[in-house]
């Protein structure tokens, strides 16, 4: 396992051990179908929010031909995705991504 894979394994371990819901987001410099990205979801603790919602090609905002989905959001249960959108270019080499998440109400104790 390379350095990138070892770092992702550490993130997966922290999310699994946490008692709170987790959000892992950022520029992973990797596409969502790669083995290293699947590493985050294999244990079932984190879910790739883009699955089933289409491709969100966030890089390269300066090229119409060479675009890849390199920015990702992974969430743990019980997060629910309300909205996920690629926003217009803002002058950077990546398009911004917008996500809106919801947490279901926790039942109150009697």
N, C-alpha and C positions, 0 to 999 in steps of 0.2 A: 504494500500500500504506500503510495507516494505521499508527499507532504500535504497536498490538497486533500487527498482521501483521509489522512490522519486527522486533519483539522475538522473535516465534516463529520468524522466518527465522534469526535469530542462534542461537537454541537448536538449530534443525535443523542449521545449519552446524557448530556445535561438536560435536554428536553424530556427524555424518558424519566429521569430521576426527579424532575420538578413536580411539585404538587399543584402548580398553577399552569394555566394554559400558556402556550408558547407561540411566538411569532418569530420566524427566521426569514429575513429579507435582505436583498441586496444584489449587487452585481457579482455574479458567480463566475463570470467569464467562461461559461459552459452552457450548452443547450440542455433543455429539460429531459431529453431522451437519452442522455449519456449515462454511463454506468455510475459515475460519481454523483450525479443528481439523484439517481435511483437509490443510492446509499442513504440519503436522508429519509426516504420513505419506506425502505425495506422493513424496518422494525414495526411499522404501522403507527408510530407515534406522531409523525408529521405527514401532512398531506399537501401535495402540490396544488395550489388553488387554480392554476390555469388548465388542469386536465378537464376535458369536456367543455371548455369555454373558448377554444381556438388558440391560434398562435398570437403571441404578443411580441412581435419583433421590435425590440427596444434599442438595438445597436445595428447599424450605424445610422444615426439620424441624418448624417450628411451625405448619404448615398441612397439612391432609390433601388439599386441592384443588389447590394451586398448587405442584407439585413439579417440579423439572427436574434433569437430570444435568449438574451444573456442575463436578464434581470428577473428575479423570481421571488415569489412569496410562498413560504411553507408555513402551515399552521397546525396546531394540535387540536384535538377535540376539546371542547365543544364549539369552537369558533365556526360560524356560518358566514359564507360569503354573500354579501348583499350586492356589491358591485365590484367589477374589475374592468378597468379601462386604460388603454394607452392614450396618453394626452398628447397634444400637439408639441412639436419641437420648441425648445426654449433656448437654443443656441449651444447646447452641449452636444457631445457625440452620442449620447443616449437619449431616447425619449423617456419622459417621466411616466411612471405607472401610478395609477390611482386605485386604491383598494378601500372598500368599506366593509368592515366586519361587524358581526353581531355576536353577542354572547347571550344565550338563552337565560331567562330569569332562573335563579337558583331557588329551589323550594325553601320556604321559611320553616323554621322549627316551631312546633306547637308550643 
